[in-house]
Amino acid sequence: MSSVRINLFLTALGLSLFGAVMVYSATVRYYGTTYLLLHSVHIVVGLLAFLAASRVRYTAWRRLAPILYAAAAVTLVLVLIPGIGTEVHGSRRWLDLGFVGLQPSEIAKLAAVLVLSAALSRKRFLHGDTGLLAVLGPLAAIGLLFGLVVVEPDFGTSVVLLAGVAGTLWASELRTRGLVLAVGWALVALAAVMLAEPYRRERFFTFLDPWAVPEGAGYQTVQSMIAIRSGGLFGTGPGSGDLGASVPEVGTDMIFALVGQELGLPGMLAVIGAFCFLALLGFRISLSAPSVLGRCLAAGITTMFTAQAVFNIGAAMGSLPLAGMTLPFVSNGGSSIAISFAAIGILYRISEDSEKASGARTGSPRREPRGEQQNRRPEGRPTDLDRRRRYRRTRNPRAVRGG
């Protein structure tokens, strides 16, 4: 499992460093090295977030999840207040803290997965009550976060939030009927949100044929497809892209178009392969987790990453509707990079604790503290755990550490 953790961290770090190069290429013409330096600072902050999260035992998130949820809810409310939240292109998504900007919806994504995972691991749920009513309260709390994100408006982040919730429920012991109902309600909520605003309806129907309105609602998609096509098979070369005046948001939402133009098919396949590898590692950690909490956390975080990458790449290629979301680790954005690295840190710690639990199950030797050696049982005398195994009784739950 140590190789899983190393590969997980190196993949995330590699994507972020690659993102620094692409952000520099997208912005150097107008801003010089400003955004390169800014993105580098974001990576450093992300690494600190990774170190902090990887040092927190994953079972401690039962206590920390409500705190993170409260922080997300409060900041999501503050961002909607005129004079406090920063409005850009008609959306209030950022809090200006002077030296740094904060995007509360990024915190909300992770908070939703943590809160629901903690609820699904409670004893009351594990002891037979596996219906949807058992987690109705946490789902309602997550619905509040979803509503606040939609009001900003930030439809893309709301989609990723629900994707993370779906992945968490999928990994739980929730009955199939409850799982189907929860997914059905989520799809209805997304459809209602999409149809409620004219620009979202227009964006969705334009996706079916963006070339019908190349100068209107389909402009961003058409320009992205043109940029990818102009790169040909092997691209025009790093730094040669001329997208600044054609593709909107090329450093954030449409950065994959720049990858296609400058690096061609090999570059696009490398990025897609990296996210596929990241998803494979995340789901492997979920399957190896020693508890319901670890399994749900890993599955929810991995699904969140996967959905965000799929929608971002699909929108740039014209295969999916525009949802206005960044490409994790690659796109410019301090809050996105910090939360993404924190999520990787949680996955890292789940993998580490899984390895420790596996060692406890296989009876691997461990160093005993002083004083306990004198209280060791005499050789040949069966322990309580041996008796349970002999008479086929339930194993001592304390033999395996975990949630």
C-alpha positions in Angstrom: 0.0 0.0 0.0 3.0 2.3 0.4 3.3 2.4 -3.4 -0.3 3.4 -3.6 0.3 6.4 -1.4 3.5 7.4 -3.2 1.8 7.2 -6.6 -1.2 9.1 -5.3 0.9 12.0 -4.1 3.2 12.1 -7.1 0.2 12.1 -9.5 -1.4 15.0 -7.8 1.9 16.9 -7.6 2.7 16.1 -11.2 -0.7 17.5 -12.4 -0.2 20.7 -10.3 3.3 21.3 -11.7 2.0 20.6 -15.2 -0.8 23.1 -14.5 1.8 25.7 -13.6 3.3 25.4 -17.0 -0.1 25.6 -18.8 -1.3 28.6 -16.7 1.9 30.4 -17.5 1.4 29.7 -21.2 -2.2 30.9 -21.0 -1.4 34.2 -19.3 2.2 35.2 -20.1 1.2 37.3 -23.1 -0.8 39.8 -21.0 0.5 39.3 -17.4 4.0 38.0 -17.7 5.1 35.8 -14.8 2.4 37.1 -12.4 0.1 34.1 -12.7 3.0 31.6 -12.7 4.2 33.0 -9.4 0.6 33.0 -8.1 0.0 29.4 -9.1 3.3 28.4 -7.5 2.2 29.9 -4.3 -1.1 28.0 -4.6 0.9 24.8 -5.0 2.9 25.5 -1.8 -0.3 26.2 0.1 -1.8 23.0 -1.3 1.2 21.0 -0.1 0.9 22.4 3.4 -2.8 21.5 3.3 -1.8 18.0 2.2 0.7 17.6 5.1 -1.9 18.8 7.6 -4.6 16.5 6.4 -2.3 13.5 6.1 -1.4 13.9 9.7 -5.0 13.8 11.0 -6.2 10.2 11.6 -9.2 9.8 9.3 -11.5 8.7 12.2 -11.0 12.1 13.7 -13.1 13.6 10.9 -16.2 12.4 12.8 -15.5 15.3 15.2 -14.0 17.7 12.6 -16.7 17.3 9.9 -19.3 19.4 11.8 -16.8 22.2 12.2 -15.9 22.2 8.5 -19.6 22.1 7.7 -20.3 25.1 9.8 -17.3 27.0 8.2 -18.6 26.2 4.8 -22.2 27.2 5.6 -21.2 30.5 7.2 -18.9 31.5 4.4 -21.4 30.6 1.8 -23.9 32.9 3.4 -21.3 35.7 3.8 -20.4 35.5 0.1 -24.0 36.3 -0.8 -24.0 39.6 1.2 -23.4 42.7 -1.0 -20.2 44.4 0.2 -18.7 41.2 1.6 -18.8 38.8 -1.3 -16.9 39.7 -4.5 -19.1 39.7 -7.6 -17.5 38.6 -10.9 -19.5 38.2 -14.1 -22.8 38.3 -12.1 -21.7 35.6 -9.6 -20.8 36.0 -6.0 -18.4 33.1 -5.3 -15.4 34.7 -3.6 -14.6 36.3 -0.3 -11.8 38.9 -0.5 -9.6 38.4 2.5 -7.1 41.1 1.4 -4.0 39.0 0.8 -5.9 36.0 -0.6 -9.3 35.2 -2.1 -11.5 32.3 -0.7 -14.1 30.3 -2.6 -16.4 28.8 0.0 -18.0 26.4 -2.5 -14.8 24.5 -2.7 -14.9 23.9 1.1 -18.6 22.9 0.7 -17.7 20.0 -1.6 -15.4 18.4 0.8 -17.6 19.2 3.8 -20.5 17.4 2.2 -18.5 14.2 1.8 -17.1 14.3 5.3 -20.5 15.0 7.0 -22.3 12.2 5.1 -19.5 9.7 5.6 -19.5 10.4 9.4 -23.3 9.8 9.4 -23.1 6.6 7.5 -20.5 5.2 9.9 -22.6 5.7 13.1 -23.5 2.7 15.1 -27.2 3.3 14.8 -26.9 3.0 11.0 -24.6 0.0 11.1 -26.8 -1.9 13.5 -29.7 -2.5 11.1 -31.2 0.8 10.1 -29.9 0.9 6.5 -32.8 2.8 5.0 -32.7 6.3 3.6 -34.4 7.7 6.7 -31.2 6.9 8.7 -29.3 9.6 6.9 -32.2 12.0 6.1 -30.9 14.6 8.5 -27.4 14.7 7.0 -28.8 14.7 3.5 -31.0 17.7 4.4 -27.9 19.5 5.8 -26.1 18.8 2.5 -29.1 20.1 0.6 -28.6 23.4 2.4 -25.0 23.6 1.1 -26.2 22.7 -2.3 -28.9 25.4 -2.3 -26.4 28.1 -1.2 -24.0 27.1 -3.9 -26.7 27.3 -6.5 -27.8 30.7 -5.4 -24.3 32.2 -5.9 -24.8 30.9 -8.8 -22.2 28.1 -9.2 -23.9 25.3 -11.1 -20.7 23.4 -11.8 -19.7 23.1 -8.2 -23.2 22.0 -7.2 -22.9 19.1 -9.7 -19.5 18.1 -8.3 -20.9 18.3 -4.7 -23.8 15.9 -5.6 -21.4 13.6 -7.4 -19.3 13.3 -4.2 -22.4 12.6 -2.2 -23.5 9.9 -4.7 -20.0 8.2 -4.5 -20.3 8.3 -0.7 -23.7 6.7 -0.7 -22.6 4.1 -3.2 -19.8 2.9 -0.9 -22.1 2.7 2.1 -24.3 0.0 3.4 -27.4 1.8 2.3 -30.1 -0.4 0.9 -30.4 -0.4 -2.9 -33.9 1.2 -2.7 -32.7 4.1 -0.6 -29.7 4.6 -2.9 -31.9 4.7 -6.0 -34.2 7.2 -4.3 -31.3 9.4 -3.3 -29.9 9.4 -6.8 -33.3 10.1 -8.3 -33.9 13.1 -6.0 -30.4 14.4 -6.9 -31.1 14.2 -10.6 -34.5 15.9 -10.2 -32.8 18.7 -8.2 -30.1 19.2 -10.9 -32.7 19.2 -13.7 -34.8 21.8 -11.8 -31.8 24.0 -11.2 -30.7 23.8 -14.8 -34.2 24.6 -16.2 -34.8 27.4 -13.7 -32.5 29.9 -15.3 -32.7 30.8 -19.0 -29.0 31.0 -19.5 -28.6 27.5 -18.2 -31.3 26.2 -20.5 -29.7 27.9 -23.4 -26.3 26.5 -22.5 -27.6 23.0 -22.3 -29.5 23.1 -25.6 -26.6 24.9 -27.3 -24.3 22.0 -26.3 -26.4 19.8 -28.7 -25.3 22.0 -31.7 -22.9 24.8 -30.6 -22.1 25.6 -34.3 -25.7 26.8 -34.7 -24.8 29.9 -32.6 -21.0 30.2 -32.9 -21.1 33.9 -31.9 -23.6 33.5 -29.1 -24.1 30.9 -26.5 -21.9 28.4 -28.4 -19.0 30.7 -28.7 -16.9 29.3 -25.8 -17.4 25.7 -26.9 -16.8 26.4 -30.6 -13.6 28.3 -29.9 -12.4 25.5 -27.6 -13.0 22.9 -30.3 -11.2 25.1 -32.9 -8.2 25.4 -30.6 -8.0 21.6 -30.0 -8.4 21.0 -33.7 -5.7 23.5 -34.6 -3.2 21.6 -32.5 -3.4 18.6 -34.8 -2.0 15.3 -33.8 1.2 16.5 -32.0 0.2 20.1 -31.1 1.8 23.4 -32.0 4.4 23.2 -29.1 4.5 24.5 -25.5 4.0 28.2 -25.3 2.8 28.6 -28.9 -0.9 28.7 -28.1 -2.7 32.0 -29.1 -5.9 31.5 -27.1 -5.9 34.6 -25.0 -8.3 36.6 -27.3 -10.4 33.6 -28.5 -11.2 31.1 -25.7 -12.7 32.6 -22.6 -11.4 31.4 -19.2 -8.5 29.6 -20.9 -6.5 29.5 -17.6 -9.3 28.0 -15.6 -12.4 26.4 -17.1 -11.0 25.9 -20.6 -7.4 25.0 -19.8 -7.8 21.6 -21.4 -8.3 23.4 -24.8 -4.8 24.9 -24.3 -3.4 21.4 -23.6 -5.0 20.1 -26.8 -3.6 23.0 -29.0 -0.1 23.1 -27.6 0.5 19.4 -26.8 -1.9 17.7 -29.2 -3.2 14.2 -28.7 -0.3 12.9 -26.6 -0.8 15.8 -24.1 -4.5 15.2 -23.8 -4.1 11.5 -23.4 -1.5 12.1 -20.7 -3.8 14.3 -18.7 -6.8 11.9 -19.1 -4.5 9.0 -18.1 -3.3 10.8 -15.0 -6.9 11.4 -13.8 -7.8 7.8 -14.6 -4.8 6.6 -12.6 -5.9 8.9 -9.7 -9.4 7.5 -9.8 -8.0 3.9 -9.8 -5.8 4.6 -6.8 -8.7 6.3 -4.9 -11.1 3.5 -5.5 -8.5 1.0 -4.5 -8.0 2.8 -1.2 -11.7 2.8 -0.7 -12.0 -1.0 -1.2 -9.1 -1.6 1.2 -10.3 0.8 3.9 -10.7 -0.9 7.3 -14.1 0.7 8.1 -17.3 2.1 6.7 -16.0 5.6 7.4 -12.8 5.2 5.5 -14.6 3.4 2.6 -17.2 6.2 2.2 -14.6 9.0 2.6 -12.3 7.5 -0.1 -15.1 6.8 -2.5 -16.8 10.2 -2.1 -13.5 12.1 -2.6 -12.5 10.0 -5.6 -15.9 10.4 -7.2 -15.7 14.1 -6.7 -12.3 14.3 -8.5 -13.5 12.1 -11.3 -16.7 13.9 -12.0 -15.0 17.3 -12.0 -12.3 16.1 -14.4 -14.9 14.4 -16.7 -17.1 17.5 -16.9 -14.2 19.9 -17.4 -12.6 17.8 -20.2 -15.9 16.9 -21.8 -17.0 20.6 -21.9 -13.7 21.6 -23.6 -14.1 18.9 -26.2 -17.8 19.7 -26.8 -18.9 16.3 -25.5 -20.7 17.7 -22.4 -22.5 20.9 -21.6 -20.5 23.8 -20.1 -20.8 23.7 -16.3 -18.1 26.2 -15.3 -15.7 24.1 -13.3 -12.0 24.0 -13.0 -9.7 21.0 -13.9 -8.4 19.8 -10.5 -4.8 20.6 -9.8 -4.3 21.9 -13.3 -6.4 25.1 -13.5 -5.6 28.3 -11.8 -7.4 28.8 -8.5 -6.0 28.8 -5.0 -9.1 27.5 -3.2 -9.4 24.6 -5.6 -5.8 23.6 -5.4 -5.7 23.8 -1.6 -8.9 21.7 -1.1 -7.8 19.2 -3.7 -4.5 18.6 -2.0 -6.3 18.4 1.4 -8.6 15.7 -0.1 -5.5 13.8 -1.3 -4.1 14.1 2.2 -7.2 12.4 3.6 -6.9 9.6 1.0 -3.3 9.2 1.9 -4.1 8.8 5.6 -6.9 6.3 4.9 -4.4 4.2 3.0 -1.8 4.5 5.8 -4.3 3.5 8.4 -5.5 0.6 6.2 -2.0 -0.8 6.1 -1.8 -0.6 9.9 -5.1 -2.3 10.3 -4.0 -5.0 7.8 -0.9 -5.6 9.9 -3.0 -6.0 13.0 -5.2 -8.6 11.3 -2.2 -10.6 10.0 -0.5 -10.5 13.4 2.6 -8.6 12.3 4.9 -7.9 15.2 5.0 -4.5 16.7 7.2 -2.9 19.4 5.6 -3.1 22.8 5.9 -0.1 25.2 7.9 -0.5 28.4 6.0 -2.0 31.2 3.7 -4.0 29.0 6.3 -6.7 28.4 6.1 -7.7 32.1 2.3 -8.2 31.7 2.6 -10.4 28.7 0.8 -13.7 28.9 2.9 -16.8 29.4 3.7 -18.8 26.3 1.3 -21.5 25.4 -1.7 -19.9 27.2 -4.4 -19.0 24.7 -5.5 -15.4 24.5 -9.1 -14.2 24.5 -8.8 -13.6 20.7 -7.6 -17.2 20.2 -10.6 -18.5 22.2 -13.0 -16.5 20.0 -11.4 -17.9 16.9 -11.4 -21.4 18.2 -15.1 -21.4 19.1 -16.1 -19.3 16.1 -17.1 -16.3 18.1 -17.0 -12.7 17.0 -13.6 -11.3 16.7 -12.5 -8.7 19.3 -13.3 -5.4 17.5 -10.3 -3.7 19.2 -7.9 -6.0 17.3 -8.4 -3.9 14.2 -7.9 -0.1 14.5 -10.2 2.0 12.4 -13.5 3.8 12.2 
